[in-house]
C-alpha cells in the first residue's frame, strides 16, 4: 500500500498504460497481486529511480550513438549503473542471440540485481577506463628462437 500510495500521477499513468498493454498482449485481467506489484515497482523506479523502459532507452541510445566515442567509458551515461547494465546486456545479448523481449526480461533482472546490490549498502562502481592489455616485448618469440637454433643446427649438419 505504501508503494502504491507514494506513486506520482505520471507513475500511476505508466502503471495504467502497462496494464492496458498487458491486456492487449493477451494477458489475463485482472493481474495477479505479484504482477501488479511488479508493474508498480517498475513504474516507481525503485532505489535507483530507473525503470526498465529507462534502461532500454539508454541501451538503444548507447547502441546507436556509441560510434561517436572511442570507448563505452567515454559515452555520457545518464546514470552510472546504466554503464554496468547496458554493457552486460550487449555482451549477453550477443552471446545468447537474444530477441528484444528477452533483452527486456534480462534488463529487468539486471535492474533488480543492482537495486538489491544498493539495498545491501554496496556502492555502484564508477565508470572507469579499462586498463590496457600488457604489451609484449618486441623481438622474436621463444618459439622463433628455438626454430632459429634448430635451423642453424640443421644447416651445420648436427641434426
C-alpha positions in Angstrom: 0.0 0.0 0.0 2.8 2.4 0.8 4.5 1.8 -2.5 1.2 2.4 -4.4 0.4 5.4 -2.3 3.7 7.1 -3.0 3.3 7.0 -6.8 3.0 10.3 -8.6 0.4 10.8 -11.2 2.9 10.2 -14.0 3.9 6.9 -12.4 0.3 5.9 -12.0 -0.3 6.7 -15.6 2.7 4.4 -16.5 1.2 1.6 -14.4 -2.2 2.0 -16.2 -0.6 2.1 -19.6 1.4 -1.1 -18.7 -1.9 -2.8 -17.7 -3.5 -1.8 -21.0 -0.5 -3.1 -23.0 -0.6 -6.3 -21.0 -4.2 -6.9 -21.8 -3.8 -6.1 -25.4 -0.9 -8.6 -25.5 -3.2 -11.4 -24.4 -2.6 -11.5 -20.6 -5.5 -12.0 -18.2 -7.4 -9.3 -16.4 -7.1 -8.5 -13.5 -3.4 -9.1 -13.0 -2.3 -11.1 -10.0 -1.0 -9.3 -7.0 2.5 -10.2 -7.8 2.1 -8.9 -11.4 0.6 -5.7 -10.2 3.3 -5.1 -7.6 6.0 -5.7 -10.3 4.3 -3.1 -12.6 4.1 -0.6 -9.7 7.8 -1.3 -8.8 8.7 -0.8 -12.5 6.7 2.5 -12.6 8.2 3.7 -9.3 11.7 3.3 -10.4 12.9 1.6 -7.2 16.0 2.7 -5.3 17.8 3.8 -8.5 14.9 5.8 -9.9 15.2 3.9 -13.1 12.5 1.8 -14.9 13.0 -0.9 -17.4 11.9 1.4 -20.2 14.7 3.9 -19.0 17.2 1.1 -19.2 16.1 0.0 -22.7 16.0 3.6 -23.9 19.6 4.2 -22.7 20.7 0.9 -24.2 19.2 1.9 -27.6 20.8 5.4 -27.3 24.2 3.9 -26.5 23.9 1.3 -29.3 23.0 4.0 -31.8 25.5 6.7 -30.7 28.5 4.7 -29.4 30.3 5.1 -32.8 30.9 8.7 -31.8 33.1 7.7 -28.9 36.4 5.8 -28.8 35.1 3.5 -26.0 32.0 2.9 -23.9 33.6 4.6 -20.9 33.6 7.9 -22.7 29.8 7.7 -23.5 27.8 10.2 -21.4 25.7 7.8 -19.3 22.7 9.2 -17.6 23.3 7.1 -14.5 26.5 5.2 -13.5 24.6 1.9 -13.2 23.5 2.1 -16.8 27.1 1.5 -17.9 27.1 -1.7 -15.9 23.7 -2.8 -17.1 23.9 -1.9 -20.8 27.4 -3.3 -21.4 26.2 -6.5 -19.7 23.1 -6.5 -21.9 25.1 -6.1 -25.0 27.5 -8.9 -24.1 24.8 -11.3 -23.0 22.5 -10.4 -25.9 25.2 -11.2 -28.5 26.4 -14.4 -26.8 22.9 -15.8 -26.4 21.5 -14.2 -29.6 18.6 -12.7 -27.6 15.5 -11.2 -29.1 14.1 -7.8 -27.9 11.6 -9.3 -25.4 14.4 -11.5 -24.0 16.7 -8.5 -23.7 13.9 -6.6 -21.8 13.5 -9.5 -19.4 17.2 -9.6 -18.9 17.2 -5.9 -18.2 14.6 -6.4 -15.5 16.8 -9.0 -13.9 19.8 -6.7 -14.1 18.0 -3.8 -12.7 16.6 -5.9 -9.8 20.2 -7.2 -9.2 21.6 -3.7 -8.9 18.8 -2.5 -6.7 19.4 -5.4 -4.4 23.1 -4.5 -4.5 22.3 -0.9 -3.4 19.9 -2.0 -0.7 22.7 -4.1 0.8 24.8 -0.9 1.1 27.3 -1.8 -1.6 28.2 1.1 -4.0 27.8 1.2 -7.7 31.3 1.1 -9.3 32.1 4.3 -11.2 32.6 4.2 -14.9 36.4 3.9 -15.4 38.6 3.5 -18.4 39.8 -0.1 -18.7 43.4 -0.9 -18.2 45.2 -1.5 -21.4 46.4 -5.0 -22.1 50.1 -5.6 -21.4 52.3 -5.1 -24.5 54.6 -7.9 -25.4 58.3 -7.0 -25.9 59.4 -6.6 -29.4 61.7 -9.1 -31.0 61.5 -12.8 -31.7 59.3 -15.1 -29.6 60.8 -18.1 -27.7 59.4 -20.4 -30.4 61.1 -18.3 -33.1 64.4 -18.5 -31.2 64.1 -22.3 -30.9 63.3 -22.6 -34.6 66.3 -20.4 -35.5 68.6 -22.7 -33.3 67.1 -25.8 -35.0 67.7 -24.3 -38.5 71.3 -23.4 -37.6 72.0 -27.0 -36.3 70.3 -28.5 -39.3 72.4 -26.3 -41.7 75.7 -27.3 -39.9 74.7 -30.9 -40.1 74.4 -31.6 -36.3 70.9 -32.9 -36.8 
